[in-house]
Amino acid sequence: MKILVPVKRVVDYNVKVRVKSDGTGVDIANVKMSMNPFDEIAVEEAVRLKEKGAATEIIAVSCGDAKCQETLRTAMAIGADRGILVETTEELQPLAVAKLLKALVDKEQPALVILGKQAIDDDANQTGQMLAALADLPQATFASKVEVAGDKVSVTREVDGGLETISLSLPAVITTDLRLNEPRYVTLPNIMKAKKKQLDTFKPEDLGVDVKPRLKTLKVSEPPKRGAGIKVPDVATLVDKLKNEAKVI
């Protein structure tokens, strides 16, 4: 079984994001970048499935500029067998990424596509669902447990009321939640091995996909600063302020 794992290069989750002074976007100059945490969980899950004997090959895919090779090498250091970079300098929106992944699904014919439920930069939570629709594949989102048995995959997913377990026929698309697993620490020997693994590069036009943005960002702004708190002498005053000033009760 072949598994395709899309990974995205984003601003590291430990970095405090700064908005550009002109409000056109987020400043990423000289900022530490890393793999999207949800995608790292997806790579880890694919590697665990391979270790259990349920998968034979893991292909990591990234879409973006040449620097995304670093993200792919990280995925290969975790355990992916080879990487594919769809190189473009265009701003990639979820639909464009889904179309690129659809083209690669047609090309590689994986039995399973595992990707993070969302990226921490745009928080769109759309690519997995769009890919499933474009490729006409069954999907399971927010997976907290994945079990493959034959041509079926059982996915436990988190819903508002608790947990829901569904069974999908392969091939299928799965998006990962935080509680699915804890990614392993990448060792130096594996980083060195990853440098020798195969990494293919394509352009969007090679895959016959138009990635021109369909949406225009009008303005990006930071949330308003939180005001200072106040002390109240008693519960009655607290209730009064919540009711008449904050108007939350």
C-alpha positions as a printed Julia matrix, in Angstrom:
249×3 Matrix{Float64}:
   0.0    0.0     0.0
   1.27   3.45   -0.98
   0.6    6.47    1.27
   0.76  10.07    0.09
   1.45  12.66    2.82
   1.2   16.38    1.92
   3.32  18.64    4.15
   3.33  22.45    4.35
   6.13  24.85    5.27
   4.81  27.38    7.79
   6.09  29.83   10.39
   7.26  27.78   13.38
   4.58  27.52   16.06
   6.95  28.92   18.7
   7.4   32.18   16.77
   5.27  35.22   17.57
   3.73  36.22   14.25
   4.18  39.84   13.14
   1.87  41.61   10.7
   3.49  43.77    8.02
   3.19  47.51    8.62
   1.14  47.97    5.43
  -1.34  45.25    6.47
  -0.76  43.15    3.33
   0.19  39.98    5.17
   2.44  38.32    7.74
   6.14  39.2     7.91
   8.18  36.02    7.35
  11.56  37.68    6.69
  14.26  36.07    8.86
  11.62  34.03   10.67
  12.11  30.38   11.6
  10.03  28.1     9.38
   9.12  24.47   10.01
   6.69  21.74    9.04
   3.04  22.35    9.91
   2.51  20.43   13.21
  -0.63  18.65   11.96
   1.3   17.46    8.87
   4.1   16.19   11.1
   1.48  14.04   12.86
   0.33  12.8     9.45
   3.89  11.75    8.5
   4.32   9.99   11.86
   1.06   8.08   11.37
   2.1    6.99    7.87
   5.45   5.76    9.22
   3.7    3.82   12.01
   1.41   2.16    9.45
   4.49   1.15    7.46
   6.16  -0.22   10.58
   3.05  -2.33   11.23
   3.32  -3.75    7.69
   0.16  -2.0     6.45
   2.07   0.26    4.02
   4.96  -0.32    1.63
   5.89   3.21    0.52
   5.42   6.73    1.89
   5.6    9.72   -0.44
   5.86  13.21    1.07
   4.54  16.08   -1.07
   4.98  19.82   -0.64
   3.78  22.74   -2.76
   5.59  26.07   -2.76
   9.0   27.6    -3.42
  12.36  25.82   -3.43
  12.73  26.23    0.35
  10.0   23.61    0.79
  12.71  21.03    0.07
  13.8   21.49    3.7
  10.31  20.46    4.85
  10.37  17.43    2.58
  13.81  16.4     3.9
  12.37  16.61    7.44
   9.49  14.34    6.38
  11.99  11.9     4.87
  14.06  12.02    8.06
  10.95  11.01   10.02
  10.47   8.06    7.66
   9.04   9.01    4.26
  10.68   7.08    1.41
  10.77   9.85   -1.2
   9.56  13.37   -1.78
   7.79  15.38   -4.46
   8.02  19.17   -4.65
   5.53  21.11   -6.76
   7.56  24.28   -7.15
   5.87  27.63   -7.64
   6.22  31.17   -6.35
   2.48  31.84   -6.65
   0.42  32.32   -3.49
  -1.18  28.9    -3.07
  -4.73  28.8    -1.76
  -6.48  25.6    -0.55
  -8.29  24.89   -3.84
  -5.06  25.21   -5.84
  -3.24  22.86   -3.46
  -6.15  20.37   -3.63
  -5.98  20.42   -7.44
  -2.22  19.8    -7.37
  -2.68  16.93   -4.94
  -5.48  15.51   -7.11
  -3.07  15.46  -10.08
  -0.47  13.65   -7.95
  -3.08  11.18   -6.67
  -3.92  10.36  -10.3
  -0.21   9.96  -11.06
   0.89   7.96   -8.0
  -2.37   6.07   -7.25
  -1.91   5.91   -3.45
  -4.26   3.79   -1.35
  -4.28   6.42    1.39
  -3.74  10.17    1.59
  -3.01  11.41    5.13
  -2.69  15.15    5.75
  -3.03  17.58    8.62
  -6.56  18.82    9.29
  -5.37  22.42    8.86
  -2.29  24.59    8.53
  -1.43  26.87   11.43
  -0.8   29.85    9.15
  -4.17  30.25    7.4
  -6.24  27.83    9.56
  -8.32  27.12    6.43
  -9.15  23.46    7.18
 -10.21  22.99    3.53
  -7.54  21.17    1.52
  -8.32  17.61    2.67
 -12.04  17.98    2.07
 -11.51  19.62   -1.33
  -9.09  16.86   -2.37
 -11.59  14.16   -1.38
 -14.3   15.89   -3.43
 -12.08  16.42   -6.5
 -10.74  12.85   -6.43
 -14.17  11.39   -5.51
 -12.69   9.53   -2.53
 -14.21   8.73    0.88
 -12.85  10.94    3.65
 -12.48  11.02    7.43
 -11.53  14.29    9.12
 -10.09  15.05   12.59
  -8.77  11.49   13.03
  -7.63  10.52   16.53
  -7.08   6.83   15.67
  -6.42   5.03   12.37
  -6.48   1.26   11.79
  -6.0   -0.41    8.4
  -7.37  -3.9     7.76
  -7.29  -5.24    4.2
  -9.04  -2.86    1.83
 -10.76  -1.0     4.7
  -9.58   1.67    7.12
 -11.28   2.34   10.44
 -11.01   5.93   11.69
 -12.0    7.24   15.11
 -12.7   10.96   14.82
 -13.45  13.67   17.33
 -16.9   15.25   17.1
 -18.71  17.73   19.35
 -20.46  15.0    21.33
 -17.43  12.74   21.81
 -15.93  10.16   19.45
 -17.25   8.69   16.21
 -15.78   5.63   14.49
 -16.29   5.19   10.76
 -15.13   2.62    8.21
 -13.85   3.7     4.79
 -13.05   1.73    1.66
  -9.56   2.33    0.28
  -8.4    4.49   -1.42
  -9.38   7.26    1.01
  -8.4   10.66    2.42
  -7.76  11.18    6.15
  -7.0   14.43    7.99
  -5.23  14.22   11.34
  -6.06  15.75   14.71
  -3.58  16.56   17.49
  -4.39  13.49   19.58
  -3.65  10.96   16.84
  -0.02  10.51   17.91
   3.13  12.23   19.12
   5.75  12.59   16.35
   9.13  11.03   17.02
  12.34  12.95   17.55
  14.33  13.21   14.32
  17.84  11.81   14.82
  20.98  13.05   13.09
  21.63   9.73   11.26
  18.12   9.88    9.79
  18.66  13.51    8.74
  21.82  12.42    6.89
  19.99   9.49    5.25
  17.19  11.83    4.15
  19.68  13.86    2.09
  20.22  10.85   -0.17
  16.55  10.0    -0.69
  14.82  10.72   -4.0
  13.21  14.13   -4.39
  11.37  14.9    -7.65
  10.37  18.42   -8.69
   7.42  19.4   -10.85
   5.87  22.68  -11.91
   2.08  23.21  -11.7
   1.94  23.37  -15.5
   3.6   19.91  -15.66
   0.55  18.62  -13.8
  -1.89  20.65  -15.89
  -3.09  22.74  -12.94
  -3.84  26.46  -12.85
  -2.87  27.74   -9.4
  -3.81  31.39   -9.93
  -5.35  32.75   -6.68
  -9.16  33.02   -6.67
  -9.33  35.02   -3.44
  -7.8   38.39   -2.64
  -6.67  39.31    0.86
  -7.85  42.86    1.54
  -6.17  43.42    4.89
  -4.37  41.55    7.65
  -4.44  43.04   11.16
  -3.49  41.95   14.66
  -6.26  41.3    17.18
  -6.94  44.23   19.55
  -4.8   44.27   22.66
  -6.48  42.81   25.7
  -7.51  45.4    28.25
  -6.38  45.31   31.84
  -8.57  43.49   34.32
 -10.28  45.09   37.31
 -10.99  43.92   40.85
 -14.53  43.96   42.23
 -15.42  44.02   45.93
 -18.18  41.4    45.84
 -20.2   38.97   43.72
 -23.11  41.39   43.3
 -20.81  43.96   41.64
 -19.34  41.25   39.4
 -22.79  40.12   38.25
 -23.81  43.74   37.65
 -20.76  44.42   35.48
 -21.17  41.17   33.52
 -24.81  42.03   32.87
 -24.71  45.77   32.23
 -21.18  46.46   30.94
 -19.91  43.26   29.33
 -23.49  42.17   28.48
 -22.56  38.48   28.58
 -25.39  37.43   30.9
